[in-house]
Amino acid sequence: MSDGSQSGDAPADDEPRYSRDELGVALNLTPERLDRLWNAFGFARRPSDDKMFTQRDVDALTMLTASSDVIPEDEQVATARAIGQTMARLADWQADMLLNLARDESVPWTPAQMARAVDVVQRLVWRRHLKVALTRDSEADDSAAAQSQRLAGVRTTDVVGFADIVGFTSLSRRIDMAELETLLEAFEDRVHEVITAHGGQVIKTLGDAVLFTNSDVPAAAHTALAIQETVADVEPVPALRVGMAYGEVLNRHGDVFGEPVNIASRLCGSARPGTILVDSPLADQIVDDEQFRIRPISPLSVRGYRRLKASTLGRPRAARDH
């Protein structure tokens, strides 16, 4: 038909026609493997004859499950787990937000209507981020070895930074939930803005802390300085501290791993309120840059490192005077 609809026994691609068990048959998966993927996505195994899945679902999942020669089964499960955990957290937050809005009599939309709008916006934002990420990856080595490595995780040399709120635990005990929400919102909003403005990437938010990366060392240094100079002035955010380290990290399923991550975390925990601590490899990269002031401190004894060399990062005195 000219309008794209289908007639007879052929349902449209977006019309549910598969139960969970029928989905496994269509994907040519054993019940055990289907259960493993289903659990990795974050769903419990419950018998159901409900037709929940469309042909589009089958086509998309086929690209994941039929690629065992390229993506091992364990990696497929890890991918499903990363998607499931991310989507579960996002959905929980969105549900709370939509239900709170629905309680406001001045809001004219139902939760279902707002959920449809969120779905559209979410896909729009995701497509833009995916396009940027694909463009970035296309500039890397496209050899077979490099492609294989990217499936297991991307190894890059980056600055890893942590920024957190000083004394957050005790502070959270003294203020009510509304004040706590306002504080975290102001902190996250401003820190994210600073990180992205300097070309960095927010990896994740950990309550009172933000983990970020930047492949450009001077830009990362400017990020830390901007966090201390601008975010702490935003009410009601209290004093902040920042720790940064430079080196090879493993990027896997939207997270980062490696020694620079551990060192940055230790430095952030050791930094005084309102200060920035950086490790030696990072300090060596910018010690001769007149935009920054590097001052070595006594070696730190922190978990995993008995004598961790570090320096404070700041503006040159002349720049601060202006």
C-alpha positions in Angstrom: 0.0 0.0 0.0 1.2 3.5 -0.7 0.9 4.6 2.9 3.4 1.9 4.0 0.8 -0.2 5.9 0.6 -3.9 5.5 -2.5 -6.1 5.2 -3.4 -9.7 5.7 -1.1 -11.9 7.9 2.0 -9.7 7.5 2.1 -7.3 10.5 4.1 -4.1 10.4 7.7 -4.2 11.6 6.7 -2.3 14.8 3.8 -4.6 15.6 4.6 -7.0 18.4 4.4 -10.6 17.3 7.0 -12.6 19.3 6.9 -13.8 22.9 10.1 -14.1 24.8 10.5 -17.8 23.9 9.6 -17.1 20.3 12.3 -14.4 20.3 14.9 -17.0 21.3 13.8 -19.3 18.4 13.9 -16.4 15.9 17.4 -15.6 17.1 18.5 -19.2 17.0 19.5 -19.1 20.7 19.5 -21.8 23.2 17.3 -21.1 26.2 20.4 -20.9 28.4 22.0 -18.3 26.1 18.8 -16.3 25.9 18.5 -16.3 29.7 22.1 -15.1 30.0 21.5 -12.2 27.6 18.1 -11.4 29.2 19.6 -11.3 32.7 22.5 -9.1 31.4 20.0 -6.6 30.1 18.7 -6.5 33.7 15.4 -8.5 33.4 14.3 -11.4 35.4 13.3 -14.7 33.7 9.5 -14.9 34.0 7.4 -17.2 31.9 5.1 -15.2 29.6 3.3 -15.7 26.4 2.9 -12.0 25.9 3.8 -10.8 22.4 6.3 -8.1 23.4 8.9 -8.1 20.5 8.7 -6.8 17.0 10.4 -7.8 13.8 12.6 -4.7 14.2 13.7 -6.0 17.7 14.6 -9.4 16.1 16.5 -7.7 13.3 18.5 -5.5 15.7 19.3 -8.3 18.2 20.3 -10.6 15.3 23.2 -8.2 14.6 24.4 -8.7 18.2 23.8 -12.4 18.7 24.8 -13.6 15.2 28.3 -12.1 15.4 30.0 -14.7 17.6 32.9 -15.1 15.2 33.7 -11.4 15.7 32.3 -10.6 19.1 32.7 -13.5 21.6 29.7 -14.5 23.6 31.2 -13.2 26.9 31.7 -9.8 25.2 28.1 -9.8 23.9 26.9 -10.4 27.5 29.2 -7.6 28.7 27.7 -5.3 26.0 24.2 -6.2 27.1 25.1 -5.6 30.7 26.5 -2.2 30.0 23.4 -1.2 28.0 21.1 -2.6 30.7 22.7 -0.9 33.6 22.9 2.4 31.8 19.3 2.2 30.7 18.0 1.1 34.1 19.5 4.0 35.9 18.3 6.4 33.2 14.8 5.0 33.3 14.6 5.2 37.1 15.6 8.8 37.0 13.2 9.6 34.2 10.3 7.9 35.9 10.8 9.8 39.1 11.0 13.1 37.1 7.9 12.4 35.0 5.8 11.3 38.0 6.8 14.4 39.9 5.9 16.6 37.0 2.5 14.8 36.7 1.7 15.7 40.3 2.0 19.4 39.3 -1.5 20.5 38.3 0.0 23.2 36.1 1.6 20.5 33.9 -0.9 19.7 31.1 0.6 16.3 30.0 0.2 12.8 31.2 3.3 10.7 32.1 2.7 8.7 29.0 2.7 11.8 26.8 5.9 13.1 28.5 7.5 9.6 28.1 7.0 9.7 24.4 8.6 13.1 24.2 11.5 12.0 26.3 11.9 9.0 23.9 12.3 11.3 20.9 14.7 13.7 22.6 16.7 10.8 24.0 17.2 9.2 20.5 18.0 12.6 19.1 20.8 13.2 21.6 22.1 9.6 21.4 22.3 9.9 17.6 24.4 13.0 17.8 26.7 11.5 20.4 27.1 8.3 18.3 27.9 10.3 15.2 30.6 12.2 17.0 32.1 9.0 18.5 32.0 7.2 15.1 33.7 10.1 13.5 36.4 10.1 16.2 37.0 6.4 15.9 37.1 6.5 12.0 40.3 8.7 12.3 42.1 5.9 14.2 43.9 2.9 12.7 41.5 0.7 10.7 43.7 -2.4 10.6 42.4 -5.8 11.6 44.4 -5.7 14.7 43.1 -2.3 15.7 39.5 -3.3 15.0 40.0 -6.4 17.2 41.5 -4.3 20.0 38.5 -1.8 19.8 36.1 -4.7 20.4 37.9 -5.6 23.6 38.4 -2.0 24.6 40.1 1.1 23.3 43.5 1.9 24.7 44.2 5.6 24.7 46.6 8.1 26.3 44.5 10.6 28.2 44.2 12.8 31.2 41.8 11.4 33.7 40.3 13.7 36.2 38.1 13.5 39.3 36.3 16.5 40.8 34.4 16.2 44.0 32.7 18.1 46.8 34.7 18.5 50.0 33.0 17.2 53.1 30.0 15.9 51.2 29.1 13.1 53.6 28.8 15.3 56.6 27.1 18.0 54.6 24.5 15.6 53.3 23.5 14.9 57.0 23.0 18.5 57.8 20.7 19.5 54.9 17.3 18.3 53.8 16.6 16.3 50.6 15.4 19.3 48.6 18.6 21.2 49.4 20.7 18.1 48.6 19.1 17.8 45.2 19.6 21.5 44.5 23.3 21.2 45.5 24.0 18.1 43.3 22.1 19.6 40.3 24.1 22.8 40.5 27.4 20.9 40.9 26.7 18.4 38.1 25.4 21.0 35.7 28.3 23.5 36.0 31.0 20.8 36.1 29.6 19.1 33.0 29.4 22.5 31.2 33.1 23.2 32.0 34.3 19.8 30.9 32.5 19.8 27.6 33.5 23.4 26.9 37.2 22.4 27.0 36.7 19.4 24.7 36.6 16.8 27.5 34.2 13.9 28.1 32.2 13.2 31.2 32.6 9.5 31.9 30.2 9.3 34.9 28.8 11.1 37.9 29.4 9.4 41.2 27.1 11.3 43.5 29.4 14.0 44.8 32.1 13.4 42.2 32.5 13.6 38.4 35.0 11.5 36.5 36.2 13.0 33.2 38.8 12.5 30.5 40.5 14.7 27.9 43.1 13.8 25.4 44.5 17.3 25.3 46.7 17.9 28.3 46.6 21.8 28.4 42.8 21.7 27.8 42.5 19.3 30.8 44.6 21.6 32.9 42.3 24.5 31.9 39.3 22.4 32.8 40.6 21.8 36.3 41.3 25.5 36.8 37.9 26.5 35.4 36.2 24.0 37.8 37.9 25.6 40.8 37.5 29.2 39.6 33.9 29.1 38.4 32.0 26.1 39.9 32.8 26.8 43.5 31.3 30.3 43.0 27.9 28.8 42.0 25.5 28.7 44.9 25.1 26.4 46.8 28.2 24.4 45.8 30.8 24.3 48.6 34.6 23.9 48.1 35.8 21.4 45.5 39.0 19.5 45.0 40.4 18.0 41.8 42.9 15.2 41.1 44.3 14.5 37.6 46.7 11.9 36.1 48.1 11.3 32.7 48.7 7.9 30.9 47.3 5.0 29.1 43.8 4.0 29.9 41.4 1.3 28.8 38.1 2.6 27.5 35.5 -0.1 27.7 31.7 0.1 27.6 31.6 3.8 28.4 33.9 3.6 31.4 37.7 4.0 31.8 40.2 1.7 33.6 43.9 1.8 34.4 46.4 3.3 36.7 45.7 6.9 35.8 42.1 6.4 37.0 43.4 5.1 40.3 46.0 7.8 40.7 43.5 10.6 39.9 41.1 9.3 42.5 43.9 9.1 45.1 45.0 12.7 44.3 41.5 14.0 44.4 41.0 12.5 47.9 44.3 14.0 49.0 43.8 17.5 47.6 43.0 20.3 50.0 39.7 22.2 49.5 40.0 24.5 46.5 43.2 22.9 45.1 44.2 20.7 42.2 46.7 17.9 42.4 48.3 16.3 39.3 50.7 13.4 38.9 54.3 13.6 37.6 53.6 12.5 34.0 50.9 15.2 33.7 53.1 17.9 35.4 56.0 17.1 33.0 53.7 17.8 30.1 52.9 21.4 31.1 55.7 22.4 33.5 57.2 24.7 30.8 53.8 26.1 29.7 53.5 29.7 30.9 49.8 29.4 31.2 50.2 27.2 34.3 52.1 27.1 37.6 53.3 23.7 38.8 54.6 23.3 42.4 55.8 19.9 43.5 54.7 18.7 47.0 56.0 16.1 49.3 55.3 12.5 48.1 51.9 11.2 49.3 51.3 7.9 51.0 47.9 6.8 49.8 46.2 3.4 49.3 48.3 1.5 46.7 51.1 4.0 46.5 53.6 4.6 49.3 55.4 7.5 47.7 53.2 9.1 45.1 54.8 12.1 43.5 52.4 14.9 42.9 52.2 18.7 42.2 49.7 21.4 42.7 48.3 23.1 39.5 47.5 26.8 39.5 47.6 30.0 37.5 50.9 31.9 37.2 51.0 34.6 39.9 50.7 37.4 37.3 47.6 35.9 35.8 46.0 35.6 39.3 46.8 39.3 40.0 44.8 40.3 37.0 
